[in-house]
Amino acid sequence: MAMLLRARRLLTEEGWLDDYQLRVDNGVITAIEPIPVGIATRDTEMLCPAYIDTHVHGGAGIDVMDEAPDTLDKLALYKAREGVGGWLPTTVTAPLSAIHNTLARIAQRCQNGGPGAQVLGSYLEGPYFTPQNKGAHPPELFRELNIAELDALISVSQHTLRVVALAPEKPGALTAIQHLRQQGIRVMLGHSAATYDQTREAFDAGADGLVHCFNGMTGLHHREPGMVGAGLIDSRAWLELIADGHHVHPGAMQVCFCCAKERVVLITDAMQAAGMPDGRYSLCGEQVEMRDGIVRTAAGGLAGSTLSLDAAVRNMVEHAGVSPEDAIHMASLHPARLLGIERRLGSLRAGKCANIIALDSGLHLQQIWIQGHPHPL
C-alpha cells in the first residue's frame, strides 16, 4: 500500500525538517523529501518515529503472564494507542514453568504476528535477583544463575529472548553475562545490592545497562557511588528510566539526562493496572493496590507503573527540561539501538519500517501507522 504523508515538521535522527513529506510503499519508508512549492495542505503537525517500549508487564487489566490466548493481542492493541509501534512483553519472577510457558507464548506471537504494536521479543525480569532491592518480586522464588538453565530459557523462547535482567553480585554473574552476550542477548542489571565496583565489572563483562535506573538498586552516594553512579558515568551503559515523577523525581530525571543524554531509554514498566481505575490488582502473584494512579505493595513499595510511553515523553519535556526531539529519541531511536534493531526501526529514514506517529504541538498522539498501516486509536 502506497502512502504520502505531509507534515509541518518531521523528525529524523539528525533533527527536525520543516515542511517535508514522507513516502511509504509496502510498509517501508521509500523517501523523505521537501514538500513541493505551491502545496499548502499538511496532514499533520509533526511526523516522528513510533515509540518502542522495551519493558512492559501489562496494562488494560491484563498481565503478560496471563495464559489467555488473546493476552498479547489485547496488550499490543493497548500499547499502540500510546504511540508504541514495537514492544517487549516482560516476565516477572515466578515459578520456572510459568516463565517457560510465557516465553513460549511470546515466541509464537513473534512468529505469527497480530494486531497492534509489533512484539519484538521477550524481556526476562527475574528470577536472578537478590533480596535487598527486590521491589515486588517474591524473593522465595529467586534462583541462582546456571548456564544450562539460561540455555533452556533461550531455547523455549525459540531465540526470541532479547533481554535478561540479573543482579551482578550473584555467583557466576560475570560468566552468565558473557554467555548471554555471546548469544546476542542484552543484559540489564537491577534488583540488586551491587557496589559501584561490582557494577563496573559487570559492564566490563558485557552487561548493557541498568534496569529502571534509580529503582531497585544501590543509589548514588559520594563515598559509594553504587549502581546508579556506575551507570551514570559509564559510556557503555544504557539507562532505563520510568519518567512518571513517582519512581524518579524530576530532578533525578534531569541528572540522568545531563550525564547520559544519548543513553537514556524511556520505559513504562507498566503493569496490569495501567489504563485502569484505582483499585486492587496483582503483580508477581501478590495483591497490590493502586491509588491516584500509583501502585504499591502491601508493604508500601512501588509495584510497577501505570505510565504510558507518550506521557513519559511529555514528562521529560515538561518536568526535566529536555527538548522534544531528545525526549522522542529516548523512546524510539535509543531503545532500537539498545536492542540492535536500529537498521530497521527507531527513526524515520528511507529503507526503514514505516512505524510512524503523528503528534500535535503538545506531543499528544494524533495517529499511528504500524508497518505502514493506520491503526485506530
C-alpha positions in Angstrom: 0.0 0.0 0.0 1.5 3.3 -1.1 1.1 6.4 1.1 2.2 10.0 1.2 2.2 12.0 4.4 3.0 15.7 4.6 4.0 17.4 7.9 4.9 20.9 9.1 7.8 19.2 10.9 9.4 15.8 10.5 11.9 14.3 13.0 15.0 12.4 11.7 18.0 11.2 13.6 19.7 14.5 12.7 16.9 16.7 13.9 13.8 18.4 12.6 12.9 19.1 8.9 10.4 21.8 8.2 7.7 21.2 5.5 8.7 17.7 4.5 6.8 14.7 3.2 7.3 11.0 3.7 6.6 8.3 1.1 5.7 4.7 2.2 5.3 1.7 0.0 4.6 -1.9 1.2 5.2 -1.0 4.8 8.6 0.6 4.2 9.7 4.3 4.1 10.8 4.9 0.5 11.6 8.6 0.5 11.8 11.7 2.7 11.7 14.9 0.7 10.7 18.6 0.8 7.0 19.3 0.1 6.8 20.8 -3.4 6.3 24.6 -3.6 2.7 25.5 -4.0 1.2 22.7 -1.9 -0.3 24.3 1.1 -2.0 21.3 2.8 -0.4 19.4 5.6 -1.6 16.1 7.0 -0.2 16.7 10.5 1.8 19.0 12.7 4.6 16.5 13.4 5.7 13.2 12.0 8.0 11.1 14.2 9.1 7.5 14.6 6.7 5.3 16.6 7.8 4.6 20.1 9.4 1.3 21.3 8.7 0.2 24.8 11.3 -2.4 25.9 9.9 -3.1 29.4 6.1 -3.9 29.7 4.4 -6.2 32.2 0.8 -5.4 31.3 -2.0 -2.9 31.1 -5.7 -2.5 30.5 -6.3 -5.1 33.2 -4.1 -7.7 31.5 -0.8 -9.2 32.7 1.9 -10.6 30.2 1.9 -13.8 32.3 -1.8 -14.4 31.8 -2.4 -17.7 29.9 -5.4 -16.5 27.9 -4.7 -16.9 24.2 -5.5 -13.3 23.3 -3.4 -11.7 26.1 -0.6 -10.4 23.8 -3.0 -9.3 21.1 -5.0 -7.2 23.6 -1.8 -5.7 25.1 -0.4 -4.9 21.6 -3.6 -3.0 20.8 -3.4 -1.2 24.1 0.2 -0.2 23.5 -0.4 1.1 20.0 -2.9 3.6 21.5 0.0 5.3 23.3 2.2 5.6 20.2 4.1 2.4 20.6 4.9 0.6 17.4 7.0 -2.2 19.0 7.4 -3.6 22.5 8.9 -6.4 24.6 6.5 -8.3 26.8 8.3 -8.6 30.1 8.1 -11.5 32.6 8.3 -11.4 36.3 9.8 -13.6 39.0 7.6 -16.7 39.0 7.9 -20.5 39.1 10.2 -21.5 36.2 7.4 -23.5 34.5 5.3 -20.3 34.3 8.2 -18.3 32.8 8.8 -21.1 30.3 5.1 -21.0 29.2 5.1 -17.2 28.9 8.3 -17.2 26.8 6.8 -19.8 24.5 3.6 -17.8 24.0 5.6 -14.7 23.2 7.7 -16.6 20.7 4.6 -17.8 19.0 3.2 -14.3 18.8 6.6 -13.0 17.4 6.4 -15.5 14.6 2.7 -15.3 13.8 2.3 -11.5 14.1 -1.1 -10.0 15.0 -2.9 -6.7 15.6 -1.4 -3.6 17.3 2.2 -2.9 18.2 4.8 -5.4 17.0 6.0 -7.9 19.5 9.8 -7.7 19.1 10.8 -10.5 21.5 10.7 -11.0 25.3 12.4 -9.5 28.3 13.2 -11.7 31.3 13.0 -9.7 34.6 13.7 -12.2 37.3 14.3 -14.7 38.9 18.0 -14.0 39.0 17.9 -11.2 41.7 19.0 -10.7 45.3 16.6 -9.8 48.1 17.9 -6.4 49.3 16.2 -4.4 46.5 13.6 -6.9 45.4 10.7 -4.5 44.7 7.6 -6.5 44.1 9.5 -9.7 43.2 9.0 -12.6 45.6 12.5 -13.5 47.0 11.5 -17.1 47.8 11.4 -17.7 44.0 14.8 -16.2 43.3 17.2 -18.6 41.6 21.0 -19.0 41.2 22.5 -18.4 37.8 23.0 -21.6 35.8 24.2 -21.7 32.2 22.2 -24.8 31.3 19.0 -23.2 32.8 19.7 -20.0 30.8 20.1 -22.0 27.6 16.8 -23.7 28.3 15.1 -20.3 28.5 16.7 -19.2 25.2 15.6 -22.5 23.6 11.9 -22.3 24.8 11.8 -18.7 23.6 12.9 -20.0 20.2 15.7 -17.4 20.3 13.2 -14.5 20.7 14.5 -13.7 24.1 16.1 -10.2 23.7 16.9 -9.0 27.3 17.8 -10.8 30.5 17.9 -8.8 33.8 20.0 -10.0 36.7 21.8 -8.9 39.8 25.6 -8.7 39.1 26.8 -9.7 42.5 25.2 -13.2 42.3 27.7 -16.1 42.0 28.5 -16.8 38.4 27.0 -13.5 37.1 30.0 -12.4 35.1 30.2 -15.8 33.3 26.4 -15.7 32.7 26.7 -12.1 31.3 29.5 -13.2 28.9 27.5 -16.3 27.8 24.3 -14.3 27.2 26.1 -11.7 25.2 27.6 -14.4 23.0 24.0 -15.4 22.2 23.2 -11.9 21.2 21.1 -11.2 24.3 21.2 -7.9 26.1 21.9 -8.0 29.8 20.5 -5.3 32.2 21.4 -5.0 35.8 18.9 -4.5 38.6 17.0 -5.6 41.7 20.4 -5.8 43.3 22.7 -4.6 46.1 25.8 -4.5 43.9 28.5 -2.0 44.7 29.9 0.5 42.2 32.9 -1.8 41.5 30.8 -4.9 41.0 28.6 -3.0 38.6 31.6 -1.7 36.6 33.0 -5.3 36.5 29.6 -6.4 35.0 29.9 -3.7 32.3 33.4 -4.9 31.6 32.0 -8.4 31.2 29.5 -7.1 28.6 26.4 -6.0 30.6 24.4 -3.4 28.6 22.9 -1.1 31.3 20.6 -0.7 34.3 17.0 -1.9 34.8 14.8 1.1 35.6 17.7 3.3 36.8 17.5 4.5 40.4 14.8 1.9 41.3 15.7 -1.5 42.8 19.4 -0.8 43.1 22.1 0.9 45.2 21.9 4.6 44.9 24.4 7.4 44.4 26.4 8.3 47.5 29.6 10.4 47.5 31.6 7.7 49.2 30.0 4.7 47.4 28.6 5.7 44.0 26.7 2.4 43.8 25.0 1.0 40.7 23.4 4.4 39.8 26.9 6.1 39.9 28.4 3.4 37.7 25.6 3.6 35.2 25.7 7.4 35.0 29.4 7.7 34.2 29.9 4.6 32.1 29.5 5.4 28.4 28.6 1.8 27.6 25.6 1.7 29.9 22.0 2.2 28.7 19.8 3.6 31.4 16.1 2.6 31.5 14.1 5.4 33.0 10.5 5.4 34.4 9.7 9.1 33.8 6.5 9.3 35.8 7.6 11.6 38.6 6.9 8.9 41.2 9.5 6.3 40.6 12.1 9.1 39.8 12.0 12.7 41.0 12.1 15.2 38.1 15.5 16.4 39.5 16.9 12.9 39.2 15.4 12.7 35.7 17.4 15.8 34.9 20.6 14.3 36.4 20.1 11.2 34.2 19.7 13.4 31.1 22.7 15.6 31.9 25.0 12.6 32.5 23.6 10.2 29.9 21.7 12.1 27.2 22.4 9.6 24.4 22.0 6.6 26.7 18.6 7.1 28.3 15.8 4.7 27.2 12.3 5.7 28.4 10.3 2.7 29.5 6.9 2.3 31.2 7.4 -0.8 33.3 3.6 -0.8 33.1 1.7 -3.4 34.9 -1.9 -4.7 34.8 -3.4 -1.6 36.4 -2.2 0.8 33.6 -5.1 2.4 31.9 -7.5 1.2 34.6 -9.3 2.9 37.6 -7.9 2.8 41.1 -8.4 -0.5 42.9 -6.7 -3.8 43.7 -4.6 -5.7 41.1 -2.0 -8.4 41.1 1.7 -8.4 40.3 4.2 -11.3 40.7 1.3 -13.3 42.2 0.8 -10.8 45.0 -2.1 -8.4 45.6 -1.2 -4.7 45.1 -3.3 -1.5 45.3 -3.5 1.5 43.0 -4.4 4.9 44.5 -4.2 8.0 42.4 -2.5 6.1 39.6 0.3 4.8 41.9 0.6 1.1 42.6 2.1 -0.2 45.8 2.6 -3.5 47.6 1.1 -4.2 51.0 4.4 -3.1 52.5 4.2 0.3 50.7 6.8 -0.3 48.0 6.2 0.7 44.4 5.0 -2.1 42.2 5.4 -1.4 38.6 3.9 1.7 37.0 0.8 2.9 35.2 2.7 5.1 32.9 2.1 5.4 29.1 5.2 6.0 26.9 3.7 9.1 25.3 3.2 10.6 28.7 6.8 9.7 29.6 8.0 11.7 26.6 5.9 14.7 27.6 7.1 14.4 31.2 10.8 14.6 30.2 10.0 17.8 28.3 7.7 19.4 30.9 9.5 18.3 34.1 13.1 17.7 33.1 13.7 20.4 30.6 14.5 18.0 27.8 13.9 19.1 24.2 11.0 17.4 22.4 13.4 15.8 19.9 15.7 14.4 22.6 12.7 13.0 24.5 11.3 11.4 21.4 14.7 9.8 20.6 14.7 8.4 24.1 11.5 6.5 23.3 12.4 5.4 19.8 15.9 5.6 18.5 17.6 4.8 21.8 15.6 1.6 22.5 16.2 0.5 18.9 19.9 0.9 19.4 19.8 -0.9 22.8 18.2 -3.9 21.1 20.4 -3.7 18.0 17.5 -3.2 15.6 18.2 0.5 14.6 18.7 -0.5 11.0 15.0 -1.2 10.6 13.3 0.6 13.5 13.7 3.6 15.7 13.8 6.6 13.3 12.4 7.9 10.1 14.7 7.1 7.2 14.3 5.6 3.7 14.6 1.8 3.9 13.3 1.5 7.4 10.0 0.0 8.6 7.1 2.5 8.4 6.3 2.7 12.1 5.3 6.3 12.3 3.3 8.6 14.7 1.7 11.9 14.1 1.9 14.3 17.1 0.4 17.7 17.8 2.4 20.6 19.1 1.8 19.4 22.7 3.3 15.9 21.8 -0.1 14.2 22.1 -0.7 11.3 19.7 -2.9 12.0 16.7 -2.3 8.9 14.6 -0.1 5.8 14.4 0.9 3.7 11.4 2.4 0.3 12.1 4.3 -1.3 9.1 2.6 1.4 7.0 -1.0 0.6 8.1 -3.0 3.2 10.1 -4.1 1.9 13.5 -7.3 3.1 15.2 -6.8 5.0 18.4 
